[in-house]
Amino acid sequence: MKKVAEGPLGTGKAFVCLSLLMLLVLSSEKMESYGCIKRKSGKWLNDTCFIPGTCNAPCRDEGFDSGHCKNLWTCICYKNCTGLSL
């Protein structure tokens, strides 16, 4: 059996794969695609938080996409979390 990973053919494939991986990483850094970011809201006034959508406005003021009530008194803000169940 011939080993494909050895010799110039295998080296070229590895180089191409590593180059594509590096381009992907660099392009995601330039676009500031850091994945899902979540943080406790700094502008939430500690009001009761049980109605859906109640804490969206303070989170959007802080530059986040949306906000969700974690419990009765805590609002958690989310950014870049599309497609995830919050």
Buried (B, 14 or more C-beta within 10 A) or exposed (E): EEEEEEEEEEEEEEEEEEEEEEEEEEEEEEEEEEEEEBEEBEBBEEEEBEEEEBBBBBBBEBEBBBBBBBEEEBBBBBBBBEEEEE
